[in-house]
Structure formats: structure tokens, C-alpha cells
Amino acid sequence: MGENREIPYKIYLEEHEMPTQWYNVRADMKNKPAPLLNPGTGQPMTLEELSGVFCTELAKQELDDTTAYFDIPDEILQFYKMYRPAPLVRAYHLERALGTPAKIYYKFEGNNTSGSHKLNSAIAQAYYAKNQGLKGVTTETGAGQWGTALSMACAFLGLDCQVYMVKVSYEQKPFRREVMRTYGASVTPSPSDKTEVGRKILAEFPDTNGSLGCAISEAVEAATTQEGYRYVLGSVLAQVLLHQSVIGLETKAAMDKYDVTPDIIIGCAGGGSNLGGLISPFMGEKLRGEKDYRFIAVEPASCPSFTRGKYAYDFCDTGAICPLAKMYTMGSSFMPSPNHAGGLRYHGMSSVLSQLYDDGLMEATSVEQTAVFEAAQQFARVEGILPAPESSHAIRVAIDEAMKCKETGEDKTILFGLTGTGYFDMYAYEKFNDGKMSDYIPTDEDIAASLAKLPSVN
């Protein structure tokens, strides 16, 4: 690392230094992610089949695992310039508070109205929908950040936006819901009686708090039963990780500017967009044998897909109407506890990240909710940003790794993604501050029961 240059608190790229292409990490993967399968035939999904659910251009991106770089359309670049480049921050205050020799950096993606990184892909997906001449799009949202981002993008482009929001988040985060409505989106708590699959889920799980898998099922049904609509997704899919690579590309450019090389790169993991976006260019270097990094995926102990799930083909949704994806999964029928990290309550993990994890190219760990909020509070008090519960999973492990450096005297450089703010998560912070927050960890029996329902794929 270039210690001869003083590192500022915030490293900003100039506007002309912004990435003009997205990076597709699949192009450098020796073992490609397994293809999505048609649940009816068991065969790989074709472009024609995917185009019935997704916008055609997005379906092409989803299927392309050889093109390394995709040009970012100028209209999207112009939109990005409203809030990008995003700052890379040296956490000097946190380092001093911990008394660690480690150097800690975080890429802050919360400096837009949606409060998170989700806008990077929302505007891309809305753009392709508009270019295709569609009336609107449907989607699901967990914590509400994706729904907020998509409602913003659709309002900007004049598209209708229909959001199915996980019921527990709909109830816990009413102001997030109102931001979506302010931008013109319709918001429905999921599961609902508006769709056939929603009614089916309610009949089987009448007291359910909902899950991302449930909401996905409803959103897909809504898209495929309305003329001029397509479904869009905020995480998990390869196309989303492609768009989110702008995070990692900017981060790497900012670090290179000051000759900084991270030793450890940490991101929270629910579906994969946060972690995948941050690590993509660094992982590309590792895959090409140019550099080595330690990557850590952090997931909630209440929904531990990587650390306790199974690598297998599974439905992407609870209603079992979506394609099958090979991923680390808890089983599509798994109903996670109503913890406060709504964006991490998905039963599976990105096929791209699942393949990288299975190949031993990255690590994973799970952390409990109360420990996450302890880290969030500590970070907020010294760094001045109230972090989202999801991003706080990465903060927890970044602090843990920094404390290990304190014990060993190693001055490692730690990078993590702070991809959301917690200003709409005050119900969760209230529970933590009142000492009413609990930790729920599913039993082996709970997980086994769900995994027993995995589809049979030859």
C-alpha cells in the first residue's frame, strides 16, 4: 500500500472517472453458474422463454456468461450522475474507537433517496422496459429499498410500478411504503388475496409473515397475467449482479487512485446484489490469477443459505412458478423468522455467488441479529451514519476482523460495503434499544423439513 500518500476521509472519483461499462464476472469464471431450468421440461431456459417474464434485453444479459463488459447506455449514465460517483470512505473514527492497526474502508451507497445501492439496477431494468415499449413492471421487495428504488426509476421514465412487499416489512416499515407510493407505485402486502398463488400460500400458511419467495411468486403472476408488463428483480439474478458491478468498479478505481489494496472484502448476503456488486472486479482479478483477496459473505443466522443450506436446484419462489436455479438454498418453502434485516430474508443465493462459494473462492459466515445491531450502533456513534440492518451484517464482521488484527498486530486493509441507510428502520432500532430484540436460529429439523421438499432434478 502506498503509505507515502495521505488518504483522505472520503475518496471521490471525478465524473469522467465513472465506469462506462458493467463488468460480467461470469466471463472469467472457469466453472460457469449452472443454467436456469424450465420447471416443466427440466431443460435450460431459452431466450424466448425468459423473455416472457423479463424484458428481452435483460433476458439476453441473464443468459450471457462470456461477454466480459457491457456498455452502459448513455441515458442510464446520465441518471447515475445524479448520485454517482459514490464515496469510498476511510473509517478513521471507527479505527480509533477500536484501537486496531487495521485500515477500514467502506463504499457508501446510501446517498440517494432510495437509501441504497438498489437504484443502480432499478434504473437499468426500468430503462430496458421503457425501450421495449412496456406499460409497466411488477416486483417484490423485502426491506423496501428495492421497491423504493424501482418506484423512483419508474416515475422518472413514466412506467407503472406494482410492488408486492413482504407482509412483515409492510407492517414494520410504513414510511418506506409511503415513499414508494409518493413515487407513484402501488404497494401490496404479500402474501395477498390479489393473486392465485397468494391465495394458495395463505391457505397453506394462514399466519405467515411472508417471505421474499412469496412476494416473488405474486409479482411474477401479476406480470404474466397483464398485457404490457414484465417482472423485474432486485437481487439474485446474474443481470442484477452485472448492473451492481458499478459499485466494485468505482471502489477499485478509487483505491487504485491512492495505491490501496484491500486484504479482506466483506459484504452482506441475502440474494447477492450487494456482495456481488462490490466484489466483482476484485474477484475477476482473483479468477485471472492477477491478485488474491479474501472475500467474506455475511448472512443472518435466521436465514443461513450459504452456511447451512444445500447446493442444489430449487425454485426461486415459494409458489414454485419461477425457473429452477442451482444455488445454496434453505428450500423454497422455508419461512424465515420476522427478523429486521428484511432484505436478507430470501431462501436462496445468487447462482453466480453460489458457484464461486462452492469453488472455494469466497467464505461465508452467519451472525445473530442482536450482535448485528450492536455493531450498527457502534458504527453510527463514531462514523455518523445510521446503517441499514442488512449492511450492518458486514459492519459486524468488519469490526470482528479489525479486532483480530488488534490481537495479532497485523495492519490488514479491510473493505466492506455500506449499501443502505437505516432511517426507515427505526422500529428495529427501537426494539434493540428497548432490549426487546431476540435472536432466532432455525433448528436442523426446520431446515431439513424444508430441504426435503426440493424438486427432483436429474
Secondary structure as GFF3:
##gff-version 3
##sequence-region A 1 458
A	DSSP	beta_strand	10	11	.	.	.	ID=ss1
A	DSSP	three_ten_helix	15	17	.	.	.	ID=ss2
A	DSSP	beta_strand	21	23	.	.	.	ID=ss3
A	DSSP	three_ten_helix	25	28	.	.	.	ID=ss4
A	DSSP	alpha_helix	47	50	.	.	.	ID=ss5
A	DSSP	alpha_helix	56	63	.	.	.	ID=ss6
A	DSSP	beta_strand	69	71	.	.	.	ID=ss7
A	DSSP	alpha_helix	74	80	.	.	.	ID=ss8
A	DSSP	beta_strand	88	90	.	.	.	ID=ss9
A	DSSP	alpha_helix	92	98	.	.	.	ID=ss10
A	DSSP	beta_strand	103	108	.	.	.	ID=ss11
A	DSSP	alpha_helix	119	131	.	.	.	ID=ss12
A	DSSP	beta_strand	136	141	.	.	.	ID=ss13
A	DSSP	alpha_helix	145	157	.	.	.	ID=ss14
A	DSSP	beta_strand	160	166	.	.	.	ID=ss15
A	DSSP	alpha_helix	167	172	.	.	.	ID=ss16
A	DSSP	alpha_helix	174	182	.	.	.	ID=ss17
A	DSSP	beta_strand	186	190	.	.	.	ID=ss18
A	DSSP	alpha_helix	196	204	.	.	.	ID=ss19
A	DSSP	alpha_helix	212	224	.	.	.	ID=ss20
A	DSSP	beta_strand	229	231	.	.	.	ID=ss21
A	DSSP	alpha_helix	238	257	.	.	.	ID=ss22
A	DSSP	beta_strand	264	268	.	.	.	ID=ss23
A	DSSP	alpha_helix	273	287	.	.	.	ID=ss24
A	DSSP	beta_strand	294	300	.	.	.	ID=ss25
A	DSSP	alpha_helix	305	308	.	.	.	ID=ss26
A	DSSP	beta_strand	310	315	.	.	.	ID=ss27
A	DSSP	beta_strand	324	329	.	.	.	ID=ss28
A	DSSP	three_ten_helix	342	344	.	.	.	ID=ss29
A	DSSP	alpha_helix	351	358	.	.	.	ID=ss30
A	DSSP	beta_strand	363	367	.	.	.	ID=ss31
A	DSSP	alpha_helix	369	383	.	.	.	ID=ss32
A	DSSP	alpha_helix	389	408	.	.	.	ID=ss33
A	DSSP	beta_strand	413	418	.	.	.	ID=ss34
A	DSSP	alpha_helix	426	433	.	.	.	ID=ss35
A	DSSP	alpha_helix	444	451	.	.	.	ID=ss36
###
